[in-house]
Amino acid sequence: MCGIAGCLYRSGLHPDTGFLQRMLEQLRHRGPDDCGTHCQGPVGLVQTRLAIIGLDSGHQPLVSADGQLALVANGEVYNYVELNAELRAQGIQPRTASDSETILNAYAAWGLDALERLRGMYAFALYDGRSQRLILGRDRLGIKPLFYVRLADRLAFASELKALLPALDHSPQIQAGALRQFLQNQFASGDETLIAGIRRVPPGAVLVIDDALHIRVQRYWSALSVEPRRMEADEALDELDRLLDTSMREHQRANVPFGLFLSGGLDSAVLAAKLAEQGVGRIKSYSVGYRGTRLADELAEAERVAAHFGFEHHALTLDPPQLFRRLPYTVWCADELMRDYACLPTSILAETAADRLKVVFSGEGGDEVFAGYGRYRPPLIERLLKSFFAPGSGGFRTRGQWAGRWLKHLFGPELQAVAEADRAPVLRAWRATPPNWSDLQRRQYTDLATALPDNLLVKTDRMLMGFGLEGRVPFLDHRIVEFGLSLPDALKVQKGEGKWLLRRWAEPRLPPGHLDRPKRGFHVPVGDWLSGKRAEAVGRRLMANPGIQQWFRVEAIPELIAARQAGRGGGRELFGLMQFAIWHRLFIDQPGLRPAPDEDPLAWF
């Protein structure tokens, strides 16, 4: 796992090493073990390295023996062992023990067709001096991030937004539609980001950029090609076991110890069961809960699973003030605004685990792949009513998350003018689905194309990399994703319960009764903290924030605070405003500013 950045200049121009160094400095947290720079003609590449595979020989940037190819990569190519065997058969010998070199050698052998052979989580930049083109690539599901901006004289790219801010020739400008999506959907989705001009490289795609900075997008994978299958439960269970076995063995490839984030839910328990079955021994596992709050947690369930499999378990018990002092740092880490409260405990878990480990397994993707969310199985009347009032997505994700009252009173004119942005990503994904897919498959795909890469995986990557910790997500092996999406609906949902097949696989392997309890999710006690005099103090600070003043009607904030104090909602809206105020200071007003992991959030408005 690493941070990568760089730039391609127009023909005749050469990289500015000072600019490259400024980009590198913004990515130090992603790669504390090593760093490197390579300049070749019009291209400059930098990397900060978290050493996990090929500890002594994986320095980057990597350059081919003939000097014509140069690479920086972030993430892991899990099938590098198998690919290296194929490459050796063609006479291409690896010169390092790094899995990243496999990308370089596979491209030398097969060109862009090499992408279809890679299995893993990765983002990379490869410069081909022979054809004078830069290739930016991203893994199939968007597990690893990659951003770019095209300027008059160069195209710059980086693992995080903050590393691209030095490239801009003007003050960062907010893209109104993306900001509204954050407020209404909890995250912004698609190619555009909150910073105007900075874009995401799409998952499952490469950008090919020539010396005139023309960009060609080439997709090498899409879940839309998945065909529905007919199969019986026994056949599906056998195939699931084989897929999990292969994925988990490949994900264990590392030259450093690994651990497990154990929530107490089904997905992380499945990972625990398969890890134990494969003989990993007494690995470290981590879970989090709360004290001084009315909110229930899953500490007891997580500890029970860890004991069942003989893991060395570490349970964190946090209080709300400790949790919310993490807010400024999580906003800085995330880069992209996302109102996922779970970023706060995830960040503290990451800091704790990073004291002893460089790699942890995590269960992200299980709900999307095997249809676990309740929103995938609404009552028929609910689906019909939502489809009638908000057509275009089968009644799925039809409403914004801000109450209509606060949307009307608090949104400024620019936000009011881009209401069509709210549902645009969902409508686009839904309409792309094949006609022979079921409603359930369309719901799964829509989340796989929007909420997964642009929300859930942002949390996993950025919160962990804020402490130089790599998160591995075996459920998002693309073969498992294709399998889960292709399953008949009846093997995913039965009697109103989701993830039916995964539950049947897990039942004989988990502690008795573990599957009988209801799904809780990873909840955070926001309401207990954001109340009373604290809410009043938050309101006063918000009204003085330049970003709030520009984008919102500050005269309505006292009304929001009063509603919050009276227990009449407003918590979600108030928390979103807090995040935006902090983000605006860090990315618009004072780019380059970095909070410590433990800060008073009110001091950062």
C-alpha positions as CSV (number, residue, x, y, z in Angstrom):
1,M,0.0,0.0,0.0
2,C,1.4,3.4,-0.9
3,G,0.7,6.9,-2.1
4,I,1.4,7.8,-5.7
5,A,1.5,11.0,-7.6
6,G,3.0,12.6,-10.7
7,C,2.5,14.6,-13.8
8,L,2.7,14.4,-17.6
9,Y,3.7,17.7,-19.3
10,R,2.9,18.7,-22.9
11,S,5.6,17.7,-25.4
12,G,8.7,19.8,-25.0
13,L,8.2,20.6,-21.3
14,H,9.8,18.9,-18.3
15,P,8.7,18.2,-14.8
16,D,9.2,20.6,-11.9
17,T,10.9,18.7,-9.2
18,G,9.8,21.2,-6.6
19,F,6.2,20.6,-7.5
20,L,6.7,16.8,-7.4
21,Q,8.2,17.1,-3.9
22,R,5.2,19.1,-2.7
23,M,2.9,16.4,-3.9
24,L,5.0,13.7,-2.3
25,E,4.9,15.5,1.1
26,Q,1.1,15.4,1.1
27,L,1.2,11.6,0.8
28,R,3.8,10.7,3.5
29,H,1.1,9.2,5.8
30,R,0.3,6.6,3.1
31,G,3.8,5.4,2.9
32,P,6.0,5.9,5.9
33,D,8.7,3.3,5.0
34,D,10.3,4.8,1.8
35,C,9.8,7.3,-1.0
36,G,11.1,7.8,-4.5
37,T,11.1,10.1,-7.5
38,H,11.6,9.4,-11.2
39,C,11.7,12.0,-14.0
40,Q,11.9,10.9,-17.7
41,G,11.3,13.4,-20.5
42,P,7.9,15.0,-19.9
43,V,6.9,12.7,-17.0
44,G,7.6,12.9,-13.3
45,L,6.5,10.1,-10.9
46,V,6.7,10.0,-7.1
47,Q,5.7,7.3,-4.5
48,T,5.6,6.9,-0.8
49,R,5.8,3.3,0.3
50,L,4.3,1.1,2.9
51,A,6.4,-2.0,2.5
52,I,4.4,-5.2,2.6
53,I,5.6,-7.5,-0.2
54,G,9.2,-7.6,-1.3
55,L,10.3,-5.6,1.7
56,D,13.9,-5.1,0.7
57,S,13.5,-4.8,-3.1
58,G,10.3,-3.0,-3.8
59,H,11.5,0.6,-4.0
60,Q,9.5,2.7,-6.4
61,P,9.3,4.1,-9.0
62,L,10.1,0.9,-10.9
63,V,11.8,1.2,-14.3
64,S,12.2,-1.5,-16.9
65,A,15.6,-2.8,-17.9
66,D,15.5,-0.9,-21.2
67,G,14.5,2.3,-19.4
68,Q,11.4,2.7,-21.6
69,L,8.7,1.9,-19.0
70,A,8.3,3.5,-15.5
71,L,5.7,2.7,-12.9
72,V,4.4,3.8,-9.6
73,A,1.7,1.7,-8.0
74,N,-0.5,1.6,-4.9
75,G,-2.1,-1.6,-3.5
76,E,-1.6,-5.2,-4.1
77,V,-1.6,-7.6,-7.1
78,Y,-2.6,-10.8,-5.3
79,N,-2.0,-13.2,-8.2
80,Y,1.6,-11.9,-8.8
81,V,2.9,-15.4,-8.1
82,E,0.9,-17.0,-10.9
83,L,1.5,-14.1,-13.3
84,N,5.3,-14.2,-12.7
85,A,5.3,-17.9,-13.7
86,E,3.6,-17.0,-17.0
87,L,6.0,-14.2,-17.6
88,R,9.0,-16.3,-16.9
89,A,7.7,-18.8,-19.5
90,Q,7.9,-15.9,-21.9
91,G,11.5,-15.0,-20.9
92,I,10.6,-12.1,-18.7
93,Q,12.4,-12.4,-15.3
94,P,11.3,-10.3,-12.3
95,R,14.1,-8.2,-10.9
96,T,12.5,-7.7,-7.6
97,A,10.2,-9.6,-5.1
98,S,7.6,-6.8,-5.4
99,D,4.1,-7.6,-6.7
100,S,4.0,-4.2,-8.2
101,E,6.7,-5.1,-10.7
102,T,4.2,-7.6,-12.1
103,I,2.2,-4.7,-13.5
104,L,5.3,-3.4,-15.3
105,N,6.3,-6.8,-16.8
106,A,2.7,-7.8,-17.7
107,Y,2.3,-4.6,-19.6
108,A,5.6,-5.2,-21.4
109,A,4.3,-8.7,-22.4
110,W,0.7,-8.0,-23.1
111,G,0.1,-4.3,-23.3
112,L,-3.3,-3.1,-22.0
113,D,-4.6,-6.6,-22.2
114,A,-2.6,-7.3,-19.1
115,L,-5.3,-5.5,-17.0
116,E,-7.7,-8.4,-17.5
117,R,-5.2,-10.7,-15.9
118,L,-4.6,-8.7,-12.7
119,R,-6.4,-9.7,-9.5
120,G,-6.2,-7.4,-6.6
121,M,-6.7,-3.8,-5.4
122,Y,-4.5,-1.3,-7.1
123,A,-4.1,2.1,-8.7
124,F,-1.1,2.8,-10.8
125,A,0.6,5.2,-13.3
126,L,2.7,3.7,-16.0
127,Y,4.7,5.8,-18.5
128,D,5.5,4.2,-21.8
129,G,8.4,6.1,-23.4
130,R,8.2,4.2,-26.7
131,S,4.6,5.4,-27.4
132,Q,5.0,8.6,-25.2
133,R,1.8,7.9,-23.3
134,L,0.9,7.8,-19.6
135,I,-1.5,5.1,-18.4
136,L,-3.5,5.6,-15.2
137,G,-5.3,2.5,-14.1
138,R,-7.6,1.5,-11.2
139,D,-8.8,-1.8,-9.9
140,R,-12.2,-3.2,-10.9
141,L,-14.2,-2.2,-7.8
142,G,-12.5,1.1,-7.0
143,I,-10.8,-0.2,-3.8
144,K,-7.8,2.0,-4.3
145,P,-8.3,5.7,-5.2
146,L,-6.8,7.7,-8.0
147,F,-7.5,11.3,-9.0
148,Y,-6.3,13.6,-11.8
149,V,-6.6,17.2,-13.1
150,R,-5.9,18.4,-16.6
151,L,-4.3,21.8,-16.8
152,A,-3.0,23.9,-19.7
153,D,0.5,22.6,-19.6
154,R,0.2,19.2,-17.7
155,L,-1.9,16.5,-16.4
156,A,-1.3,15.7,-12.7
157,F,-2.5,12.7,-10.8
158,A,-2.4,11.5,-7.1
159,S,-3.8,9.0,-4.7
160,E,-5.5,11.8,-2.7
161,L,-7.1,15.1,-3.5
162,K,-4.9,17.0,-1.1
163,A,-1.8,16.1,-3.2
164,L,-3.4,17.7,-6.3
165,L,-4.1,21.1,-4.6
166,P,-0.5,22.3,-5.3
167,A,-1.1,21.7,-9.0
168,L,-4.0,24.1,-9.3
169,D,-3.2,27.5,-10.8
170,H,-6.0,29.1,-8.8
171,S,-7.7,28.8,-5.5
172,P,-9.7,25.6,-5.2
173,Q,-13.3,26.0,-6.3
174,I,-16.2,23.9,-5.0
175,Q,-18.4,22.0,-7.5
176,A,-21.9,22.8,-6.4
177,G,-23.5,19.5,-7.6
178,A,-21.0,17.4,-5.7
179,L,-21.5,19.4,-2.5
180,R,-25.2,18.9,-2.8
181,Q,-24.7,15.2,-3.3
182,F,-22.7,15.0,-0.1
183,L,-25.4,16.7,1.8
184,Q,-28.3,14.7,0.4
185,N,-26.6,11.3,-0.2
186,Q,-23.8,11.4,2.4
187,F,-21.2,11.3,-0.4
188,A,-20.5,12.6,-3.9
189,S,-20.4,10.0,-6.7
190,G,-19.2,9.7,-10.2
191,D,-16.2,11.1,-12.1
192,E,-16.4,14.7,-10.6
193,T,-15.2,15.5,-7.1
194,L,-16.0,18.4,-4.8
195,I,-13.0,20.4,-6.2
196,A,-13.9,21.7,-9.7
197,G,-11.5,20.2,-12.3
198,I,-10.3,17.3,-10.2
199,R,-11.8,14.0,-11.3
200,R,-11.7,10.4,-10.3
201,V,-10.3,7.7,-12.5
202,P,-13.3,5.3,-12.8
203,P,-13.1,1.8,-11.3
204,G,-12.3,-0.9,-13.8
205,A,-10.8,1.5,-16.3
206,V,-7.6,3.0,-17.6
207,L,-7.0,6.5,-18.9
208,V,-4.5,6.7,-21.8
209,I,-3.0,10.2,-22.1
210,D,-0.8,11.2,-25.0
211,D,1.9,13.9,-25.3
212,A,-0.8,16.4,-26.3
213,L,-2.7,15.6,-23.0
214,H,-5.6,14.0,-24.9
215,I,-7.4,11.5,-22.7
216,R,-8.9,8.2,-23.8
217,V,-10.9,6.2,-21.3
218,Q,-10.8,2.4,-21.8
219,R,-12.9,0.1,-19.6
220,Y,-11.5,-3.4,-19.0
221,W,-14.2,-4.7,-16.5
222,S,-17.8,-3.9,-15.7
223,A,-20.3,-5.7,-13.4
224,L,-22.9,-5.0,-16.2
225,S,-21.5,-8.0,-18.1
226,V,-22.6,-10.4,-15.4
227,E,-25.3,-12.9,-16.6
228,P,-28.0,-14.2,-14.1
229,R,-27.5,-17.8,-13.4
230,R,-29.7,-20.7,-12.4
231,M,-28.3,-23.0,-9.6
232,E,-29.4,-24.9,-6.6
233,A,-28.3,-24.2,-3.1
234,D,-25.9,-27.0,-2.7
235,E,-24.1,-26.1,-6.0
236,A,-23.9,-22.5,-4.9
237,L,-22.5,-23.3,-1.5
238,D,-19.8,-25.4,-3.0
239,E,-18.8,-22.7,-5.5
240,L,-18.9,-20.0,-2.7
241,D,-16.6,-22.1,-0.6
242,R,-14.1,-22.5,-3.4
243,L,-14.2,-18.8,-4.2
244,L,-13.7,-17.8,-0.6
245,D,-10.9,-20.3,-0.2
246,T,-9.0,-18.9,-3.2
247,S,-9.6,-15.3,-2.4
248,M,-8.6,-15.6,1.3
249,R,-5.4,-17.5,0.4
250,E,-4.4,-14.9,-2.1
251,H,-5.2,-12.1,0.3
252,Q,-2.9,-13.6,2.8
253,R,0.1,-13.0,0.6
254,A,2.4,-10.6,2.6
255,N,5.8,-10.5,4.1
256,V,4.4,-8.9,7.3
257,P,1.8,-10.1,9.9
258,F,-1.9,-9.3,9.4
259,G,-4.9,-9.0,11.6
260,L,-8.7,-8.7,11.4
261,F,-11.3,-6.0,12.1
262,L,-14.0,-7.9,13.8
263,S,-17.3,-6.1,14.1
264,G,-19.5,-8.9,15.6
265,G,-21.5,-9.0,12.4
266,L,-21.7,-11.8,9.8
267,D,-19.2,-10.5,7.2
268,S,-16.2,-10.2,9.5
269,A,-17.2,-13.5,11.2
270,V,-17.1,-15.2,7.8
271,L,-13.5,-13.9,7.3
272,A,-12.6,-15.1,10.7
273,A,-14.0,-18.6,10.0
274,K,-12.1,-18.9,6.7
275,L,-8.9,-17.6,8.2
276,A,-9.1,-20.1,11.0
277,E,-9.9,-22.9,8.6
278,Q,-6.8,-22.0,6.6
279,G,-4.6,-22.2,9.7
280,V,-3.5,-18.7,10.3
281,G,-3.1,-19.3,14.0
282,R,-3.5,-16.7,16.8
283,I,-3.8,-13.6,14.8
284,K,-4.7,-10.2,16.3
285,S,-8.4,-9.1,16.0
286,Y,-9.9,-5.7,16.9
287,S,-13.4,-4.4,17.7
288,V,-14.9,-1.2,19.1
289,G,-17.7,-0.3,21.5
290,Y,-18.8,2.6,23.6
291,R,-19.3,3.7,27.2
292,G,-21.4,6.5,28.6
293,T,-24.0,6.2,25.8
294,R,-27.4,4.6,25.3
295,L,-26.3,3.0,22.0
296,A,-25.7,-0.7,22.0
297,D,-22.6,-2.2,20.5
298,E,-21.3,-5.6,19.4
299,L,-18.3,-6.0,21.6
300,A,-19.6,-9.1,23.3
301,E,-20.4,-10.8,19.9
302,A,-17.0,-9.9,18.5
303,E,-15.2,-11.3,21.6
304,R,-17.2,-14.5,21.3
305,V,-16.2,-15.0,17.7
306,A,-12.5,-14.2,18.5
307,A,-12.5,-16.7,21.4
308,H,-14.2,-19.4,19.2
309,F,-11.3,-19.2,16.7
310,G,-8.5,-18.6,19.2
311,F,-7.6,-15.1,18.1
312,E,-5.7,-12.6,20.2
313,H,-8.6,-10.1,20.6
314,H,-8.3,-6.4,21.4
315,A,-11.6,-4.6,22.3
316,L,-11.6,-0.8,22.4
317,T,-14.2,1.0,24.5
318,L,-14.6,4.6,23.6
319,D,-16.5,7.5,25.1
320,P,-18.3,10.1,23.0
321,P,-15.8,13.0,23.7
322,Q,-12.9,10.8,22.7
323,L,-14.7,9.7,19.6
324,F,-15.6,13.2,18.4
325,R,-12.1,14.6,19.0
326,R,-11.2,12.5,16.0
327,L,-13.5,14.5,13.7
328,P,-11.0,17.0,12.2
329,Y,-8.4,14.3,11.5
330,T,-11.0,12.0,9.8
331,V,-12.1,15.0,7.6
332,W,-8.5,15.6,6.6
333,C,-7.9,11.9,5.9
334,A,-11.1,11.4,3.9
335,D,-10.2,14.2,1.4
336,E,-13.7,13.7,0.0
337,L,-16.6,14.9,2.1
338,M,-18.6,11.8,3.3
339,R,-21.0,11.7,6.3
340,D,-20.2,8.2,7.5
341,Y,-20.2,8.4,11.2
342,A,-18.2,5.1,11.3
343,C,-15.1,7.0,10.1
344,L,-14.6,8.1,13.7
345,P,-14.3,4.7,15.4
346,T,-12.6,3.2,12.3
347,S,-9.9,5.8,12.5
348,I,-9.2,4.9,16.2
349,L,-9.2,1.2,15.4
350,A,-6.7,1.9,12.6
351,E,-4.4,3.8,14.9
352,T,-4.5,1.0,17.5
353,A,-3.9,-1.7,15.0
354,A,-1.1,0.2,13.3
355,D,1.0,0.1,16.4
356,R,1.5,-3.7,15.8
357,L,0.4,-4.4,12.2
358,K,0.7,-3.2,8.6
359,V,-2.3,-5.2,7.2
360,V,-5.8,-5.9,8.5
361,F,-8.7,-7.8,6.9
362,S,-12.1,-6.2,6.8
363,G,-15.6,-7.3,5.7
364,E,-16.5,-4.5,3.4
365,G,-18.6,-5.6,0.4
366,G,-20.4,-8.5,1.9
367,D,-23.8,-6.7,2.0
368,E,-23.5,-5.4,-1.6
369,V,-22.3,-8.7,-3.0
370,F,-24.8,-11.0,-1.2
371,A,-27.7,-8.6,-0.8
372,G,-27.7,-7.9,3.0
373,Y,-29.1,-4.4,3.3
374,G,-32.7,-4.0,4.2
375,R,-33.1,-1.5,1.3
376,Y,-32.7,-4.3,-1.1
377,R,-35.9,-6.0,0.0
378,P,-38.6,-3.4,0.6
379,P,-42.3,-4.2,0.8
380,L,-44.0,-4.1,-2.6
381,I,-46.3,-1.2,-1.7
382,E,-43.2,0.9,-0.6
383,R,-41.4,0.2,-3.9
384,L,-44.5,1.1,-5.9
385,L,-45.2,4.3,-4.1
386,K,-41.6,5.5,-4.3
387,S,-41.5,4.6,-8.0
388,F,-44.6,6.7,-8.5
389,F,-43.3,9.8,-6.7
390,A,-39.7,9.5,-7.9
391,P,-39.5,7.4,-11.1
392,G,-36.4,6.1,-12.7
393,S,-34.8,3.8,-10.1
394,G,-37.4,1.2,-9.2
395,G,-38.1,3.0,-5.9
396,F,-34.5,2.7,-4.9
397,R,-32.6,5.6,-3.2
398,T,-35.4,8.1,-4.1
399,R,-35.1,10.5,-1.2
400,G,-32.3,12.8,0.0
401,Q,-31.1,12.6,3.6
402,W,-31.8,16.2,4.6
403,A,-35.3,16.8,5.9
404,G,-37.2,19.0,3.4
405,R,-37.7,21.7,6.0
406,W,-33.9,22.2,6.4
407,L,-33.2,21.8,2.8
408,K,-35.5,24.7,2.0
409,H,-34.4,26.9,4.9
410,L,-30.7,26.3,4.9
411,F,-29.5,25.7,1.3
412,G,-28.2,28.8,-0.4
413,P,-29.1,29.7,-4.0
414,E,-26.3,27.8,-5.7
415,L,-27.3,24.6,-3.9
416,Q,-31.0,25.1,-4.6
417,A,-30.2,25.5,-8.3
418,V,-28.6,22.0,-8.7
419,A,-31.4,19.8,-7.2
420,E,-31.0,17.4,-10.2
421,A,-27.6,16.3,-8.9
422,D,-29.2,14.5,-5.9
423,R,-30.3,11.4,-7.8
424,A,-28.1,11.6,-10.9
425,P,-25.6,8.9,-10.0
426,V,-28.4,6.5,-9.0
427,L,-30.4,7.1,-12.1
428,R,-27.4,6.7,-14.3
429,A,-26.4,3.4,-12.7
430,W,-30.0,2.0,-12.6
431,R,-30.6,2.8,-16.3
432,A,-27.4,1.1,-17.4
433,T,-28.5,-2.3,-16.0
434,P,-29.4,-5.1,-18.5
435,P,-33.1,-5.8,-19.1
436,N,-32.8,-9.4,-17.9
437,W,-31.7,-8.4,-14.4
438,S,-34.1,-8.6,-11.4
439,D,-34.9,-5.6,-9.3
440,L,-32.7,-7.0,-6.6
441,Q,-29.7,-7.2,-8.9
442,R,-30.3,-3.6,-10.1
443,R,-30.2,-2.5,-6.5
444,Q,-27.0,-4.4,-5.8
445,Y,-25.3,-3.0,-8.9
446,T,-26.4,0.6,-8.2
447,D,-24.6,0.4,-4.8
448,L,-21.6,-1.4,-6.3
449,A,-21.3,1.5,-8.8
450,T,-21.9,4.4,-6.4
451,A,-22.0,4.0,-2.6
452,L,-19.3,1.3,-2.5
453,P,-16.4,3.0,-4.3
454,D,-17.3,6.6,-3.4
455,N,-18.3,6.1,0.3
456,L,-17.6,2.8,1.9
457,L,-14.3,2.2,0.3
458,V,-13.2,5.8,0.9
459,K,-13.7,5.1,4.6
460,T,-11.7,1.9,4.4
461,D,-8.8,3.3,2.4
462,R,-8.4,6.8,3.9
463,M,-9.1,6.1,7.6
464,L,-6.6,3.2,7.6
465,M,-4.0,4.9,5.5
466,G,-4.1,7.9,7.8
467,F,-2.0,5.6,10.0
468,G,-0.1,3.7,7.3
469,L,-2.3,0.6,7.7
470,E,-3.5,-1.5,4.7
471,G,-7.0,-2.8,4.6
472,R,-7.8,-5.9,2.6
473,V,-11.3,-6.7,1.5
474,P,-11.6,-10.3,0.3
475,F,-15.4,-10.1,-0.5
476,L,-14.4,-7.6,-3.3
477,D,-12.4,-10.1,-5.2
478,H,-14.1,-9.6,-8.6
479,R,-14.8,-13.3,-9.0
480,I,-16.9,-13.2,-5.7
481,V,-18.6,-10.0,-6.8
482,E,-19.6,-11.6,-10.2
483,F,-20.8,-14.8,-8.4
484,G,-22.9,-12.9,-5.8
485,L,-24.5,-10.6,-8.4
486,S,-25.3,-13.6,-10.7
487,L,-27.0,-15.7,-8.0
488,P,-30.8,-16.3,-8.2
489,D,-32.7,-13.9,-5.9
490,A,-34.0,-16.9,-3.9
491,L,-30.4,-17.7,-2.8
492,K,-29.9,-14.1,-1.6
493,V,-33.2,-13.3,0.1
494,Q,-35.5,-15.7,1.8
495,K,-38.4,-15.0,4.3
496,G,-37.4,-11.3,4.5
497,E,-33.8,-12.1,5.4
498,G,-30.8,-11.1,3.2
499,K,-27.5,-12.8,2.6
500,W,-29.2,-16.2,2.8
501,L,-26.5,-18.2,1.0
502,L,-23.7,-16.6,3.0
503,R,-25.6,-17.3,6.2
504,R,-26.0,-20.9,5.3
505,W,-22.3,-21.2,4.6
506,A,-21.4,-19.6,7.9
507,E,-23.9,-21.3,10.2
508,P,-22.0,-24.5,10.9
509,R,-18.7,-22.6,11.3
510,L,-19.7,-19.9,13.8
511,P,-20.5,-20.0,17.5
512,P,-24.0,-21.4,18.1
513,G,-26.7,-18.7,18.0
514,H,-24.4,-16.1,16.4
515,L,-26.7,-15.8,13.4
516,D,-29.9,-15.5,15.4
517,R,-29.4,-11.9,16.5
518,P,-30.6,-9.0,14.3
519,K,-28.2,-7.0,12.2
520,R,-27.2,-3.8,14.0
521,G,-24.7,-2.2,11.7
522,F,-21.7,-0.1,12.9
523,H,-23.5,2.7,14.8
524,V,-22.0,5.8,16.4
525,P,-23.5,7.8,19.3
526,V,-23.8,11.1,17.4
527,G,-27.0,12.1,19.1
528,D,-25.5,11.7,22.6
529,W,-22.7,14.1,21.8
530,L,-24.3,16.6,19.5
531,S,-26.9,18.0,22.0
532,G,-27.5,20.6,24.7
533,K,-24.9,23.4,25.1
534,R,-22.5,21.7,22.7
535,A,-25.0,22.0,19.9
536,E,-25.4,25.7,20.7
537,A,-21.6,26.2,20.6
538,V,-21.5,24.4,17.3
539,G,-24.2,26.7,15.9
540,R,-22.3,29.8,16.9
541,R,-19.1,28.6,15.3
542,L,-20.8,27.5,12.1
543,M,-22.4,31.0,11.6
544,A,-18.9,32.5,11.5
545,N,-17.4,30.0,9.0
546,P,-16.6,31.4,5.5
547,G,-17.7,28.3,3.7
548,I,-21.0,28.1,5.6
549,Q,-21.6,31.8,4.9
550,Q,-21.1,31.3,1.2
551,W,-23.2,28.2,0.7
552,F,-25.9,28.3,3.3
553,R,-28.4,30.7,4.8
554,V,-26.8,31.3,8.2
555,E,-29.9,33.0,9.6
556,A,-31.6,29.6,9.7
557,I,-28.9,27.9,11.8
558,P,-30.4,29.1,15.2
559,E,-33.6,27.4,14.2
560,L,-31.8,24.2,13.4
561,I,-30.0,24.3,16.8
562,A,-33.2,24.9,18.6
563,A,-34.8,21.9,16.9
564,R,-31.8,19.8,17.8
565,Q,-31.9,20.8,21.5
566,A,-35.6,20.1,21.6
567,G,-35.2,16.6,20.2
568,R,-36.9,17.4,16.9
569,G,-34.3,16.0,14.5
570,G,-31.5,18.1,12.9
571,G,-28.6,15.9,14.0
572,R,-27.8,14.6,10.6
573,E,-27.9,18.1,9.1
574,L,-25.9,19.7,11.9
575,F,-23.2,17.0,11.6
576,G,-22.9,17.5,7.9
577,L,-22.5,21.3,8.3
578,M,-19.8,20.6,10.9
579,Q,-17.9,18.4,8.5
580,F,-18.2,20.9,5.7
581,A,-17.0,23.7,7.8
582,I,-13.9,21.8,8.8
583,W,-13.3,20.5,5.3
584,H,-13.6,24.1,3.9
585,R,-10.9,25.3,6.2
586,L,-8.6,22.4,5.4
587,F,-9.1,22.3,1.6
588,I,-10.3,25.7,0.6
589,D,-9.2,28.4,3.1
590,Q,-5.9,26.9,4.2
591,P,-4.7,24.0,2.0
592,G,-1.8,22.2,3.5
593,L,-3.1,22.5,7.1
594,R,-3.1,19.2,8.9
595,P,-4.9,18.5,12.2
596,A,-3.6,16.0,14.8
597,P,-5.5,12.8,15.5
598,D,-6.8,14.3,18.7
599,E,-8.3,17.8,18.4
600,D,-11.2,19.8,19.6
601,P,-13.5,19.9,16.6
602,L,-15.0,23.3,17.4
603,A,-11.5,24.8,17.1
604,W,-11.4,23.7,13.4
605,F,-14.5,25.5,12.2
